[in-house]
Amino acid sequence: MQRNAVLSLGLVAGLLACGSEPDPLEPSAQASLAAAAASGYTAVNLGTLGGTVSVAYDISPVGHVVGESWTGPTGDNIHAFLWRNGVMTDLGTLGGCCSSAHGVNRAGKVVGVSTTASGAEHAFAWKDGVMTDLGTFGASTSRASDINAAGQIVGRSGRAFRYYREQFTDLGVFSPAAINATGQVAGEGSSPRGYQRAVRWSNGVLTNLGTLGGNFSSASDINADGEVVGISTLANGKYRAFIWKNGTMKNLGVPGVLSSASGINDAGFIVGQRQTVDNGFRAYVWRDGVSTDLPSLGGKYSSANGINAAGQIVGQSRTAAGGLDATGGPFATLWVPK
């Protein structure tokens, strides 16, 4: 459940009861859902909130998708969205221009970050049409990164925090990215020498997960077994996707110029992005040492950000109308196993 920041679309473009709900792939009358099939998955274009660019960051166990979208022809106004049952809903803001949703749980509670009327960034929680400002816990800004099935929210406000039942807990000095069902948190912190490091917080203990030989690593997601995925540099400075488990960080061996891992489910399926030798960027799914590219919406750019227990994957892709420029999206994308 990899989570980015408000206004992150520009960066991306440049580089408990829901069991009876309808099929999350039911088409919407408001959206034209383009589909392309390859590699055992179908890629579905989730559309936008009226603009030309969107991205999906997370998907719940029942197929609810959250992310952010331009609301007009430019990126001046970016809003968080919730996509479910074929319909993309604008979640609004806390009074400012922009918002972004990064986590959603089975109950349909969404968390993220929004600007206020003053322009400050505040963490929010959204449920049943109401966006709630979580406050800043004494800092000037805050942002929420993820939420688990129990409703525990993690984020950063100067320091890492967990917010649960209206109680704030200080987790220490790091930036959380994801929280699993047992309350373990993955993110990024610093080494004693000040280098950025992937970390895991568990029961009050913050563990430096190390690197693949270089000076940099960052964690994006964590599953129920405490396995962590992310990106790290090798000794030669190249960036590679990793999995950390049983105390060891391992290079996933995803082919390409560079690779990153953004999501992992409890079955050990990992998703992310790799750069190809012809300067394309492709979303992939990895399992048991084998990496498979996901189909794009027709263009050379795609990126996978999250995966649920059913193997449904979310991220972003360009259509055939666009290469790596500003046309043809990219659009929020849902990959569905055939």
C-alpha positions in Angstrom: 0.0 0.0 0.0 2.4 2.5 -1.1 1.3 6.1 -0.4 2.6 9.3 -1.9 2.0 13.0 -1.2 -0.5 15.6 -2.2 0.3 17.1 -5.7 2.3 13.9 -6.5 0.6 13.4 -9.8 3.1 15.8 -11.5 6.0 13.7 -10.2 4.4 10.4 -11.3 3.6 11.7 -14.7 7.1 12.9 -15.0 8.8 9.8 -14.0 -16.4 -4.1 8.7 -19.1 -5.4 6.5 -19.1 -5.0 2.7 -19.4 -8.7 1.7 -22.8 -8.2 0.0 -21.7 -5.3 -2.2 -22.0 -5.5 -6.0 -19.1 -6.6 -8.2 -16.5 -3.9 -7.9 -15.9 -4.2 -11.7 -19.4 -3.3 -12.6 -19.1 -0.6 -15.4 -20.2 2.9 -14.8 -22.5 5.0 -17.1 -20.3 8.0 -16.2 -17.0 6.5 -17.3 -15.7 5.0 -20.4 -13.7 2.0 -19.2 -11.0 1.0 -21.6 -9.7 -2.5 -21.2 -6.6 -4.3 -22.6 -5.8 -8.0 -21.9 -2.4 -9.6 -21.6 -0.2 -11.6 -19.2 -3.3 -13.0 -17.4 -4.6 -9.6 -16.3 -7.0 -7.1 -17.8 -6.2 -3.4 -17.5 -9.2 -1.2 -16.7 -9.0 2.6 -17.1 -10.8 4.1 -14.1 -11.1 7.6 -15.7 -10.7 10.9 -13.9 -12.7 13.5 -12.0 -13.0 15.6 -15.1 -9.3 16.3 -15.8 -6.7 14.5 -17.9 -4.6 12.7 -15.3 -5.3 10.4 -12.4 -3.5 7.8 -10.3 -4.7 5.0 -7.9 -2.6 4.3 -4.8 -4.5 1.6 -2.8 -7.2 -1.0 -3.1 -9.3 -2.6 -0.3 -10.0 -6.3 0.1 -13.4 -5.7 -1.5 -12.1 -3.7 -4.5 -12.5 -0.1 -3.4 -9.9 2.0 -5.0 -8.5 5.3 -3.8 -6.1 7.9 -5.3 -6.1 11.4 -6.8 -7.2 13.0 -10.0 -7.0 16.3 -11.7 -10.4 18.0 -11.7 -9.7 20.2 -14.8 -7.3 20.4 -17.8 -4.3 21.4 -15.6 -3.0 20.2 -12.2 -4.0 23.3 -10.3 -6.8 21.4 -8.5 -6.2 17.8 -7.6 -8.8 15.9 -5.5 -8.8 12.6 -3.7 -11.2 10.0 -5.1 -12.9 6.7 -4.1 -13.8 4.4 -6.9 -16.3 1.6 -6.2 -18.8 -0.3 -8.2 -17.7 1.5 -11.4 -18.2 5.0 -10.0 -15.4 7.5 -9.2 -16.4 9.8 -6.3 -14.7 13.2 -5.6 -13.9 13.2 -1.9 -13.4 17.0 -1.8 -10.9 18.8 0.4 -10.5 20.4 3.8 -11.1 23.8 2.2 -8.0 24.1 0.0 -7.3 23.3 -3.6 -6.0 19.8 -3.3 -6.3 16.4 -1.6 -5.0 12.9 -2.1 -6.2 9.5 -0.8 -3.6 6.9 0.1 -5.3 4.2 2.1 -8.6 2.5 2.3 -9.8 -0.4 4.4 -12.6 -3.0 4.1 -15.1 -0.8 5.8 -14.6 1.9 3.2 -12.8 4.4 5.4 -10.3 6.5 3.5 -7.2 8.4 4.7 -4.9 10.9 3.1 -3.8 14.5 3.0 -5.6 17.7 2.0 -4.8 21.4 1.9 -6.9 23.6 4.1 -8.2 27.1 3.3 -4.9 28.5 4.6 -2.9 26.2 2.3 -1.5 24.0 5.1 -1.5 20.2 4.6 -3.6 18.2 7.1 -4.2 14.5 7.5 -7.8 13.5 6.9 -10.2 10.5 7.3 -13.2 10.2 5.0 -16.2 8.0 5.6 -19.7 8.0 4.2 -19.4 11.4 2.5 -17.7 13.2 5.4 -14.1 14.3 5.4 -12.7 14.8 8.9 -9.6 16.9 9.7 -7.4 14.8 12.0 -5.4 17.8 13.0 -1.6 18.2 13.2 -0.8 17.0 16.7 1.1 20.2 17.5 3.1 20.4 14.2 2.5 22.7 11.3 1.4 20.0 8.9 0.3 16.3 8.9 -0.5 13.6 6.5 -2.0 10.1 6.8 -0.4 7.3 4.8 -2.5 4.2 5.5 -5.2 2.5 7.5 -5.7 -1.1 8.5 -8.8 -3.3 9.0 -9.1 -2.3 12.7 -9.1 1.4 11.7 -5.6 2.2 12.9 -4.2 5.2 10.9 -0.5 5.9 10.5 1.1 9.0 9.1 3.6 11.8 9.9 3.3 15.1 11.7 6.8 16.1 12.4 7.2 12.6 13.9 5.5 9.3 13.0 2.1 8.8 14.5 -0.6 6.2 14.9 -4.2 7.5 15.3 -6.8 5.1 16.7 -10.1 5.7 18.5 -9.3 9.4 18.6 -6.0 8.7 20.4 -2.7 9.9 19.1 0.5 7.7 19.7 4.0 9.0 18.9 5.9 6.2 17.1 9.2 8.0 16.8 11.3 9.8 14.1 10.5 8.2 10.8 8.0 8.5 7.9 5.4 5.7 7.8 4.2 4.3 4.5 2.0 1.4 5.5 0.5 -0.5 8.4 -0.5 -4.2 8.5 -3.3 -6.0 10.3 -1.2 -6.5 13.4 -0.1 -2.9 13.7 3.4 -3.2 12.3 4.5 -0.2 10.3 6.9 0.1 7.3 8.4 3.4 6.1 11.7 5.3 5.9 14.0 6.7 8.5 17.7 7.5 8.8 20.9 5.7 9.6 23.3 7.0 12.3 25.2 8.7 9.5 22.1 10.4 8.1 21.4 8.1 5.1 17.8 7.3 4.2 16.8 3.8 5.3 13.9 1.5 5.1 12.5 0.8 8.6 10.0 -1.4 10.3 8.2 -0.4 13.5 6.9 -3.2 15.7 5.7 -3.1 19.3 7.7 0.1 20.0 10.9 -1.1 18.3 12.2 0.6 15.2 14.4 -1.6 13.0 16.7 -0.4 10.3 16.3 -2.8 7.4 19.6 -2.0 5.8 20.2 -1.8 2.0 21.2 -3.9 -0.9 24.8 -2.6 -0.6 24.3 1.1 -1.4 23.5 4.1 0.8 19.8 4.3 0.3 16.6 2.3 0.9 12.9 3.1 1.5 10.0 0.8 2.4 6.6 1.1 0.7 4.5 -1.7 2.1 4.2 -4.5 4.7 2.0 -7.6 4.8 0.5 -9.6 7.7 3.7 -11.7 8.1 5.8 -8.5 8.5 7.5 -8.9 5.1 8.5 -5.5 3.8 9.0 -4.3 0.2 10.5 -1.2 -1.3 13.5 0.2 -3.2 17.2 0.2 -2.4 20.5 1.1 -4.1 23.1 -1.5 -4.9 26.8 -0.9 -4.2 27.1 0.5 -7.8 24.3 3.0 -7.0 21.6 1.4 -9.2 18.1 1.2 -7.8 16.5 -2.2 -7.3 13.2 -3.5 -5.8 13.6 -5.5 -2.6 11.8 -7.8 -0.2 12.9 -7.9 3.5 11.9 -11.0 5.5 13.4 -13.1 8.3 15.9 -10.3 8.9 17.3 -10.3 5.4 16.9 -7.8 2.5 16.8 -9.6 -0.9 17.0 -8.1 -4.4 13.9 -9.3 -6.3 15.9 -9.5 -9.5 13.3 -7.6 -11.6 14.9 -7.1 -15.0 15.5 -3.6 -16.4 17.6 -0.4 -15.8 16.0 0.1 -12.4 13.1 -1.3 -10.4 11.0 -0.5 -7.4 8.5 -2.5 -5.3 5.4 -0.7 -4.1 2.9 -3.3 -2.7 2.8 -6.8 -1.3 -0.2 -9.0 -0.3 -0.3 -11.7 2.3 0.3 -14.4 -0.4 3.6 -12.8 -1.3 2.6 -11.3 -4.6 4.6 -8.1 -5.1 3.9 -5.2 -7.5 5.9 -2.2 -8.7 7.6 -0.6 -11.6 10.6 -1.2 -13.8 12.4 0.9 -16.4 13.1 -0.9 -19.6 16.2 -0.5 -21.8 14.1 1.4 -24.3 13.2 4.0 -21.6 9.7 2.7 -21.1 8.3 2.3 -17.6 6.2 -0.8 -17.0 4.1 -2.1 -14.1 5.0 -5.6 -13.0 3.8 -8.4 -10.7 6.3 -10.7 -9.0 5.8 -14.1 -7.4 8.3 -16.7 -6.4 11.2 -15.2 -8.3 9.3 -14.5 -11.5 8.5 -11.0 -12.7 5.7 -10.5 -15.3 4.9 -7.2 -17.0 1.3 -6.0 -16.6 -0.6 -4.8 -19.7 -0.7 -1.1 -20.1 -3.7 0.9 -21.5 -1.8 1.1 -24.7 1.2 3.4 -23.9 4.8 2.9 -22.8 4.2 4.0 -19.2 2.6 2.2 -16.4 3.2 1.8 -12.6 1.7 -0.6 -10.0 1.2 0.8 -6.5 -0.9 -1.7 -4.5 -2.4 -5.2 -4.5 -5.1 -6.8 -2.5 -5.7 -10.4 -1.3 -7.7 -11.2 -4.5 -4.7 -10.2 -6.6 -6.4 -7.0 -7.9 -3.7 -4.4 -8.6 -3.9 -0.6 -8.9 -1.7 2.0 -10.2 -1.4 4.2 -13.3 -1.0 3.8 -17.1 -0.9 5.8 -20.3 -3.1 5.1 -23.3 -1.8 4.8 -26.9 -2.4 8.5 -27.4 0.5 9.3 -25.2 4.1 8.3 -25.0 6.0 9.8 -22.0 4.6 13.3 -22.6 1.5 14.9 -21.1 -1.1 13.4 -23.4 -2.8 10.1 -23.0 -3.0 10.3 -19.3 -1.6 8.7 -17.3 -4.9 7.3 -15.8 -5.7 5.5 -12.7 -5.7 1.8 -13.6 -7.1 -1.4 -12.1 -5.6 -4.7 -13.2 -7.9 -7.7 -12.7 -6.8 -11.3 -12.9 -8.5 -13.2 -15.7 
